């Protein structure tokens, strides 16, 4: 039971991190000027749910 709980807790932490990342990308895409190192085209590609391997809705 402890091993299963450990696996579950790790998956929950990973999901929370992915949700934070997705939300951050979603917010950045709406900015008229992005912080250094970010590009609108890259964000659009990452958020494109029709692309294989793209972020999926959380």
Backbone bond lengths (Angstrom), bond angles and torsions (degrees), N, CA, C in turn:
res aa  C-N    CA-C-N  psi(-1)  N-CA   C-N-CA  omega(-1)  CA-C   N-CA-C  phi
1 X - - - 1.452 - - 1.526 110.48 -
2 X 1.342 118.58 -42.83 1.452 120.99 179.70 1.527 111.64 -62.09
3 X 1.336 117.23 -38.36 1.466 120.64 179.28 1.526 110.46 -64.97
4 X 1.323 116.46 -42.40 1.465 120.46 178.83 1.524 110.45 -64.42
5 X 1.316 116.76 -39.54 1.463 120.64 178.90 1.525 110.74 -65.49
6 X 1.326 116.68 -38.97 1.461 121.72 178.37 1.537 110.48 -62.86
7 X 1.308 116.96 -43.78 1.471 121.70 178.14 1.526 109.67 -63.51
8 X 1.315 116.70 -44.65 1.469 121.47 179.41 1.532 110.78 -61.17
9 X 1.314 116.94 -47.10 1.468 120.72 -179.44 1.525 111.25 -60.93
10 X 1.315 116.71 -39.52 1.466 120.18 177.58 1.520 111.67 -64.15
11 X 1.331 116.26 -41.18 1.466 120.57 178.63 1.526 111.00 -65.70
12 X 1.322 117.34 -38.79 1.463 121.44 178.09 1.531 110.19 -64.25
13 X 1.321 117.18 -42.44 1.475 120.43 178.19 1.524 111.06 -64.46
14 X 1.323 116.82 -41.77 1.464 120.48 178.98 1.527 110.35 -63.34
15 X 1.320 117.43 -44.10 1.463 121.46 178.79 1.523 111.18 -61.36
16 X 1.319 117.23 -42.24 1.470 120.58 179.01 1.528 110.28 -62.13
17 X 1.312 117.75 -40.76 1.457 121.33 178.08 1.517 112.18 -64.95
18 X 1.327 116.33 -41.87 1.461 120.37 178.18 1.527 111.15 -65.14
19 X 1.315 116.60 -38.26 1.472 119.80 177.55 1.521 111.11 -64.43
20 X 1.337 117.25 -42.25 1.478 120.85 177.62 1.524 110.41 -61.52
21 X 1.325 116.51 -43.20 1.457 121.09 179.78 1.526 111.09 -63.70
22 X 1.312 117.07 -45.71 1.465 121.74 178.95 1.521 111.00 -61.76
23 X 1.311 116.89 -44.61 1.465 120.73 179.55 1.529 110.21 -63.34
24 X 1.320 117.59 -41.10 1.457 121.13 178.44 1.523 111.81 -62.11
25 X 1.332 117.20 -44.03 1.468 120.49 177.74 1.518 110.95 -63.96
26 X 1.324 116.37 -41.84 1.459 121.14 180.00 1.529 110.50 -61.05
27 X 1.324 117.61 -42.37 1.463 120.95 179.09 1.515 111.52 -68.11
28 X 1.321 117.48 -40.20 1.464 121.07 -179.72 1.524 112.28 -63.08
29 X 1.334 117.38 -36.93 1.462 120.07 -175.62 1.526 112.38 -61.90
30 X 1.338 118.28 -22.98 1.453 121.56 -178.74 1.522 114.21 -88.16
31 X 1.333 117.45 -5.51 1.458 120.00 -179.11 1.527 110.58 -79.06
32 X 1.336 118.15 138.01 1.463 119.55 177.88 1.529 112.24 -68.64
33 X 1.319 117.61 -33.09 1.464 122.66 177.37 1.523 107.28 -127.26
34 X 1.317 115.20 125.84 1.465 120.19 -177.69 1.520 111.19 -92.07
35 X 1.325 116.46 152.68 1.467 119.90 173.70 1.532 110.24 -60.37
36 X 1.311 116.55 157.20 1.459 121.90 179.57 1.531 110.26 -54.30
37 X 1.311 115.12 135.94 1.459 120.74 178.06 1.521 114.15 95.72
38 X 1.316 117.48 -8.43 1.465 121.37 178.70 1.524 109.07 -111.26
39 X 1.331 116.59 145.41 1.455 121.66 -179.55 1.522 108.80 -134.86
40 X 1.341 116.09 137.19 1.467 120.65 -178.19 1.527 111.81 -56.85
41 X 1.322 117.09 -40.33 1.465 120.09 -177.31 1.537 110.65 -63.31
42 X 1.342 116.74 -42.76 1.466 120.12 179.92 1.534 111.04 -65.12
43 X 1.336 116.57 -41.41 1.468 119.45 178.51 1.524 110.39 -63.31
44 X 1.335 116.75 -44.12 1.466 120.58 179.99 1.528 110.92 -60.52
45 X 1.330 116.73 -41.14 1.465 120.16 178.78 1.528 111.17 -65.51
46 X 1.317 117.30 -42.09 1.461 120.66 -179.06 1.526 111.78 -66.96
47 X 1.320 116.10 -33.74 1.471 120.22 -178.14 1.526 113.11 -89.07
48 X 1.330 118.01 -2.44 1.460 122.94 179.97 1.533 109.50 -73.94
49 X 1.312 116.28 106.19 1.473 120.16 -176.19 1.517 113.01 -73.37
50 X 1.348 118.35 -9.23 1.468 119.96 177.89 1.527 111.21 -86.09
51 X 1.337 117.84 -10.93 1.459 122.39 -178.91 1.524 109.62 -86.56
52 X 1.309 116.24 135.69 1.466 120.48 177.95 1.524 109.51 -62.68
53 X 1.331 117.41 131.86 1.453 122.54 178.64 1.513 114.34 83.35
54 X 1.331 117.36 2.81 1.464 120.20 -179.85 1.517 110.28 -74.35
55 X 1.325 115.26 163.36 1.464 120.49 175.36 1.517 108.69 -61.19
56 X 1.278 116.45 142.07 1.463 121.92 176.66 1.505 109.06 -108.55
57 X 1.328 117.01 155.57 1.460 121.91 179.60 1.512 112.03 -54.35
58 X 1.310 115.36 143.47 1.465 119.87 -179.28 1.497 111.33 -104.67
